[in-house]
Amino acid sequence: MFEQAFKNIDDVLWKEGGCTTELDCTEHSSWMLFLKYLDGLEQDKAAEAKLKLKYNDSIADFGEPEEIGQVFSGFQRYLYEREGAGA
């Protein structure tokens, strides 16, 4: 898989990138891989920030996780008490 990707990059660099020596091609390939890494890192950070934003919105709407847990536990207790009372 990686071998084919590197071959494709090399082909493009030799044909269109102006590589005249192996060293030129290696330098260009390194930069392209580095830029691709940075792009992926930026996308990961953006996705992480988006999930945190959604989580913070939930806190604003429903309260802190501890509060949500207490409400849920109280609701369960209420349901079981009603069920035990024959309601």
ZAMAR-615473 format. One record per atom (N, C-alpha, C, O): residue number from 0; x, y, z. Coordinates in Angstrom, 3 decimals. Layout:
BEGIN
{NUM, {X, Y, Z}}
...
***
This chain:
BEGIN
{0, {0.823, -1.186, 0.000}}
{0, {0.000, 0.000, 0.000}}
{0, {0.869, 1.251, 0.000}}
{0, {0.690, 2.129, -0.843}}
{1, {1.806, 1.338, 0.937}}
{1, {2.673, 2.516, 1.016}}
{1, {3.622, 2.593, -0.176}}
{1, {3.944, 3.676, -0.663}}
{2, {4.056, 1.438, -0.629}}
{2, {4.973, 1.430, -1.767}}
{2, {4.331, 2.074, -2.990}}
{2, {4.971, 2.852, -3.698}}
{3, {3.080, 1.749, -3.231}}
{3, {2.384, 2.330, -4.376}}
{3, {2.183, 3.835, -4.187}}
{3, {2.312, 4.607, -5.137}}
{4, {1.868, 4.247, -2.966}}
{4, {1.697, 5.683, -2.696}}
{4, {2.994, 6.436, -2.958}}
{4, {2.980, 7.497, -3.582}}
{5, {4.120, 5.893, -2.484}}
{5, {5.411, 6.540, -2.723}}
{5, {5.764, 6.544, -4.207}}
{5, {6.333, 7.509, -4.718}}
{6, {5.424, 5.463, -4.886}}
{6, {5.707, 5.408, -6.327}}
{6, {4.905, 6.478, -7.054}}
{6, {5.424, 7.144, -7.949}}
{7, {3.638, 6.646, -6.671}}
{7, {2.804, 7.674, -7.289}}
{7, {3.363, 9.073, -7.034}}
{7, {3.398, 9.908, -7.938}}
{8, {3.796, 9.320, -5.809}}
{8, {4.397, 10.622, -5.481}}
{8, {5.653, 10.833, -6.308}}
{8, {5.840, 11.902, -6.890}}
{9, {6.508, 9.833, -6.367}}
{9, {7.741, 9.952, -7.149}}
{9, {7.453, 10.227, -8.619}}
{9, {8.107, 11.066, -9.239}}
{10, {6.473, 9.518, -9.175}}
{10, {6.117, 9.725, -10.580}}
{10, {5.691, 11.165, -10.838}}
{10, {6.116, 11.786, -11.812}}
{11, {4.854, 11.681, -9.958}}
{11, {4.385, 13.066, -10.135}}
{11, {5.542, 14.043, -9.990}}
{11, {5.667, 14.986, -10.772}}
{12, {6.380, 13.819, -8.999}}
{12, {7.495, 14.751, -8.781}}
{12, {8.480, 14.732, -9.945}}
{12, {8.977, 15.780, -10.357}}
{13, {8.760, 13.556, -10.468}}
{13, {9.703, 13.471, -11.582}}
{13, {9.129, 14.114, -12.840}}
{13, {9.836, 14.794, -13.584}}
{14, {7.838, 13.888, -13.063}}
{14, {7.229, 14.389, -14.299}}
{14, {6.846, 15.865, -14.204}}
{14, {7.070, 16.628, -15.144}}
{15, {6.263, 16.270, -13.061}}
{15, {5.694, 17.609, -12.972}}
{15, {6.341, 18.480, -11.900}}
{15, {6.154, 19.697, -11.896}}
{16, {7.084, 17.884, -11.014}}
{16, {7.604, 18.636, -9.883}}
{16, {8.971, 19.252, -10.091}}
{16, {9.465, 19.969, -9.221}}
{17, {9.574, 18.991, -11.202}}
{17, {10.871, 19.586, -11.473}}
{17, {12.039, 18.892, -10.799}}
{17, {13.095, 19.501, -10.628}}
{18, {11.882, 17.654, -10.419}}
{18, {12.994, 16.916, -9.818}}
{18, {14.006, 16.575, -10.910}}
{18, {13.660, 16.043, -11.965}}
{19, {15.262, 16.898, -10.623}}
{19, {16.311, 16.560, -11.580}}
{19, {17.255, 15.501, -11.046}}
{19, {17.963, 14.848, -11.812}}
{20, {17.265, 15.328, -9.717}}
{20, {18.121, 14.306, -9.106}}
{20, {17.311, 13.555, -8.043}}
{20, {16.222, 13.972, -7.650}}
{21, {17.881, 12.443, -7.598}}
{21, {17.241, 11.671, -6.530}}
{21, {17.090, 12.524, -5.268}}
{21, {16.082, 12.425, -4.568}}
{22, {18.076, 13.348, -4.982}}
{22, {18.037, 14.190, -3.792}}
{22, {16.884, 15.187, -3.865}}
{22, {16.204, 15.413, -2.864}}
{23, {16.653, 15.784, -5.030}}
{23, {15.518, 16.696, -5.201}}
{23, {14.209, 15.976, -4.923}}
{23, {13.334, 16.489, -4.226}}
{24, {14.094, 14.804, -5.469}}
{24, {12.861, 14.028, -5.334}}
{24, {12.632, 13.649, -3.867}}
{24, {11.504, 13.705, -3.379}}
{25, {13.683, 13.271, -3.180}}
{25, {13.578, 12.903, -1.765}}
{25, {13.159, 14.107, -0.928}}
{25, {12.310, 13.991, -0.045}}
{26, {13.751, 15.250, -1.206}}
{26, {13.418, 16.462, -0.463}}
{26, {11.952, 16.846, -0.688}}
{26, {11.242, 17.164, 0.266}}
{27, {11.503, 16.817, -1.928}}
{27, {10.112, 17.133, -2.234}}
{27, {9.166, 16.134, -1.571}}
{27, {8.146, 16.527, -1.006}}
{28, {9.495, 14.862, -1.635}}
{28, {8.651, 13.824, -1.019}}
{28, {8.540, 14.042, 0.481}}
{28, {7.461, 13.912, 1.059}}
{29, {9.657, 14.375, 1.105}}
{29, {9.652, 14.615, 2.555}}
{29, {8.734, 15.773, 2.913}}
{29, {7.961, 15.691, 3.867}}
{30, {8.823, 16.839, 2.153}}
{30, {7.958, 17.991, 2.412}}
{30, {6.490, 17.641, 2.210}}
{30, {5.638, 18.042, 3.002}}
{31, {6.196, 16.902, 1.164}}
{31, {4.800, 16.530, 0.918}}
{31, {4.255, 15.659, 2.050}}
{31, {3.122, 15.854, 2.490}}
{32, {5.046, 14.712, 2.519}}
{32, {4.606, 13.861, 3.623}}
{32, {4.435, 14.668, 4.906}}
{32, {3.487, 14.443, 5.659}}
{33, {5.342, 15.604, 5.158}}
{33, {5.254, 16.452, 6.339}}
{33, {3.987, 17.313, 6.279}}
{33, {3.270, 17.437, 7.272}}
{34, {3.719, 17.898, 5.128}}
{34, {2.520, 18.725, 4.979}}
{34, {1.247, 17.888, 5.112}}
{34, {0.255, 18.346, 5.679}}
{35, {1.278, 16.677, 4.595}}
{35, {0.133, 15.775, 4.742}}
{35, {-0.079, 15.431, 6.212}}
{35, {-1.215, 15.377, 6.682}}
{36, {1.010, 15.199, 6.934}}
{36, {0.926, 14.925, 8.375}}
{36, {0.299, 16.114, 9.099}}
{36, {-0.590, 15.931, 9.932}}
{37, {0.753, 17.333, 8.790}}
{37, {0.196, 18.518, 9.436}}
{37, {-1.287, 18.690, 9.126}}
{37, {-2.065, 19.095, 9.990}}
{38, {-1.672, 18.382, 7.897}}
{38, {-3.066, 18.478, 7.516}}
{38, {-3.910, 17.496, 8.331}}
{38, {-4.974, 17.856, 8.835}}
{39, {-3.438, 16.268, 8.458}}
{39, {-4.149, 15.276, 9.259}}
{39, {-4.228, 15.676, 10.719}}
{39, {-5.262, 15.494, 11.361}}
{40, {-3.137, 16.220, 11.246}}
{40, {-3.109, 16.665, 12.636}}
{40, {-4.116, 17.783, 12.850}}
{40, {-4.827, 17.798, 13.854}}
{41, {-4.178, 18.709, 11.918}}
{41, {-5.129, 19.818, 12.013}}
{41, {-6.568, 19.306, 11.975}}
{41, {-7.419, 19.789, 12.722}}
{42, {-6.840, 18.343, 11.118}}
{42, {-8.188, 17.772, 11.046}}
{42, {-8.550, 17.046, 12.334}}
{42, {-9.688, 17.132, 12.796}}
{43, {-7.586, 16.329, 12.920}}
{43, {-7.831, 15.638, 14.188}}
{43, {-8.147, 16.630, 15.301}}
{43, {-9.076, 16.422, 16.081}}
{44, {-7.373, 17.707, 15.373}}
{44, {-7.590, 18.730, 16.406}}
{44, {-8.946, 19.406, 16.221}}
{44, {-9.634, 19.691, 17.201}}
{45, {-9.333, 19.663, 14.973}}
{45, {-10.631, 20.290, 14.703}}
{45, {-11.767, 19.361, 15.135}}
{45, {-12.746, 19.813, 15.728}}
{46, {-11.641, 18.078, 14.843}}
{46, {-12.671, 17.111, 15.246}}
{46, {-12.753, 17.011, 16.766}}
{46, {-13.846, 16.926, 17.328}}
{47, {-11.606, 17.020, 17.427}}
{47, {-11.572, 16.956, 18.889}}
{47, {-12.237, 18.186, 19.492}}
{47, {-13.005, 18.075, 20.447}}
{48, {-11.946, 19.350, 18.938}}
{48, {-12.538, 20.590, 19.433}}
{48, {-14.054, 20.577, 19.227}}
{48, {-14.801, 21.058, 20.080}}
{49, {-14.508, 20.031, 18.104}}
{49, {-15.943, 19.969, 17.821}}
{49, {-16.639, 19.082, 18.837}}
{49, {-17.719, 19.430, 19.312}}
{50, {-16.030, 17.908, 19.193}}
{50, {-16.630, 17.025, 20.206}}
{50, {-16.679, 17.710, 21.555}}
{50, {-17.666, 17.573, 22.278}}
{51, {-15.623, 18.452, 21.915}}
{51, {-15.621, 19.175, 23.191}}
{51, {-16.696, 20.243, 23.197}}
{51, {-17.354, 20.455, 24.215}}
{52, {-16.881, 20.919, 22.069}}
{52, {-17.904, 21.946, 21.974}}
{52, {-19.283, 21.339, 22.202}}
{52, {-20.098, 21.905, 22.931}}
{53, {-19.547, 20.189, 21.583}}
{53, {-20.829, 19.523, 21.778}}
{53, {-21.015, 19.132, 23.237}}
{53, {-22.111, 19.260, 23.784}}
{54, {-19.938, 18.652, 23.872}}
{54, {-20.008, 18.244, 25.270}}
{54, {-20.308, 19.445, 26.137}}
{54, {-21.144, 19.363, 27.037}}
{55, {-19.634, 20.571, 25.883}}
{55, {-19.880, 21.778, 26.671}}
{55, {-21.292, 22.296, 26.459}}
{55, {-21.904, 22.810, 27.395}}
{56, {-21.823, 22.171, 25.244}}
{56, {-23.209, 22.568, 25.011}}
{56, {-24.148, 21.702, 25.837}}
{56, {-25.139, 22.198, 26.374}}
{57, {-23.846, 20.419, 25.942}}
{57, {-24.683, 19.527, 26.736}}
{57, {-24.660, 19.917, 28.204}}
{57, {-25.685, 19.852, 28.884}}
{58, {-23.510, 20.317, 28.688}}
{58, {-23.413, 20.755, 30.083}}
{58, {-24.288, 21.981, 30.302}}
{58, {-24.974, 22.090, 31.318}}
{59, {-24.262, 22.907, 29.339}}
{59, {-25.096, 24.102, 29.469}}
{59, {-26.572, 23.732, 29.478}}
{59, {-27.360, 24.351, 30.192}}
{60, {-26.953, 22.729, 28.691}}
{60, {-28.365, 22.338, 28.591}}
{60, {-28.825, 21.455, 29.745}}
{60, {-29.939, 21.621, 30.240}}
{61, {-27.977, 20.511, 30.184}}
{61, {-28.416, 19.491, 31.132}}
{61, {-27.700, 19.513, 32.478}}
{61, {-28.144, 18.845, 33.412}}
{62, {-26.624, 20.249, 32.601}}
{62, {-25.874, 20.291, 33.845}}
{62, {-24.611, 19.444, 33.778}}
{62, {-24.323, 18.805, 32.766}}
{63, {-23.879, 19.453, 34.860}}
{63, {-22.640, 18.681, 34.958}}
{63, {-22.955, 17.189, 34.954}}
{63, {-24.069, 16.799, 35.305}}
{64, {-21.997, 16.344, 34.565}}
{64, {-22.241, 14.896, 34.539}}
{64, {-22.734, 14.334, 35.872}}
{64, {-23.570, 13.432, 35.894}}
{65, {-22.220, 14.863, 36.979}}
{65, {-22.657, 14.382, 38.293}}
{65, {-24.137, 14.681, 38.512}}
{65, {-24.875, 13.854, 39.046}}
{66, {-24.562, 15.877, 38.091}}
{66, {-25.968, 16.248, 38.241}}
{66, {-26.866, 15.356, 37.388}}
{66, {-27.930, 14.925, 37.832}}
{67, {-26.430, 15.084, 36.168}}
{67, {-27.200, 14.228, 35.273}}
{67, {-27.339, 12.839, 35.886}}
{67, {-28.415, 12.242, 35.846}}
{68, {-26.250, 12.328, 36.450}}
{68, {-26.289, 11.018, 37.104}}
{68, {-27.244, 10.989, 38.278}}
{68, {-27.968, 10.011, 38.466}}
{69, {-27.254, 12.058, 39.076}}
{69, {-28.167, 12.115, 40.223}}
{69, {-29.625, 12.149, 39.774}}
{69, {-30.478, 11.485, 40.363}}
{70, {-29.906, 12.925, 38.729}}
{70, {-31.276, 12.985, 38.211}}
{70, {-31.698, 11.616, 37.695}}
{70, {-32.808, 11.159, 37.967}}
{71, {-30.809, 10.962, 36.950}}
{71, {-31.116, 9.639, 36.407}}
{71, {-31.361, 8.635, 37.532}}
{71, {-32.314, 7.859, 37.480}}
{72, {-30.500, 8.653, 38.546}}
{72, {-30.674, 7.734, 39.687}}
{72, {-31.984, 8.008, 40.406}}
{72, {-32.695, 7.078, 40.788}}
{73, {-32.304, 9.287, 40.590}}
{73, {-33.563, 9.644, 41.237}}
{73, {-34.761, 9.176, 40.436}}
{73, {-35.747, 8.703, 41.002}}
{74, {-34.682, 9.306, 39.127}}
{74, {-35.768, 8.869, 38.250}}
{74, {-35.937, 7.352, 38.323}}
{74, {-37.058, 6.848, 38.392}}
{75, {-34.814, 6.629, 38.307}}
{75, {-34.893, 5.171, 38.429}}
{75, {-35.512, 4.781, 39.768}}
{75, {-36.364, 3.894, 39.822}}
{76, {-35.093, 5.431, 40.838}}
{76, {-35.615, 5.129, 42.171}}
{76, {-37.131, 5.378, 42.198}}
{76, {-37.894, 4.586, 42.752}}
{77, {-37.541, 6.480, 41.596}}
{77, {-38.968, 6.814, 41.524}}
{77, {-39.746, 5.737, 40.776}}
{77, {-40.815, 5.318, 41.222}}
{78, {-39.217, 5.290, 39.648}}
{78, {-39.910, 4.264, 38.865}}
{78, {-40.025, 2.957, 39.631}}
{78, {-41.082, 2.327, 39.629}}
{79, {-38.931, 2.540, 40.295}}
{79, {-38.975, 1.276, 41.029}}
{79, {-39.884, 1.373, 42.257}}
{79, {-40.541, 0.395, 42.613}}
{80, {-39.929, 2.522, 42.897}}
{80, {-40.807, 2.684, 44.050}}
{80, {-42.270, 2.591, 43.612}}
{80, {-43.099, 1.990, 44.295}}
{81, {-42.570, 3.195, 42.465}}
{81, {-43.941, 3.135, 41.935}}
{81, {-44.295, 1.700, 41.556}}
{81, {-45.408, 1.238, 41.805}}
{82, {-43.339, 1.004, 40.953}}
{82, {-43.573, -0.377, 40.530}}
{82, {-43.801, -1.255, 41.754}}
{82, {-44.670, -2.127, 41.736}}
{83, {-43.034, -1.036, 42.814}}
{83, {-43.167, -1.825, 44.052}}
{83, {-44.446, -1.522, 44.784}}
{83, {-44.949, -2.366, 45.526}}
{84, {-44.987, -0.326, 44.593}}
{84, {-46.230, 0.066, 45.271}}
{84, {-47.466, -0.392, 44.499}}
{84, {-48.595, -0.170, 44.936}}
{85, {-47.248, -1.029, 43.357}}
{85, {-48.366, -1.544, 42.575}}
{85, {-49.015, -0.493, 41.703}}
{85, {-50.182, -0.636, 41.336}}
{86, {-48.311, 0.533, 41.369}}
{86, {-48.890, 1.611, 40.574}}
{86, {-48.973, 1.244, 39.113}}
{86, {-49.438, 2.044, 38.301}}
***
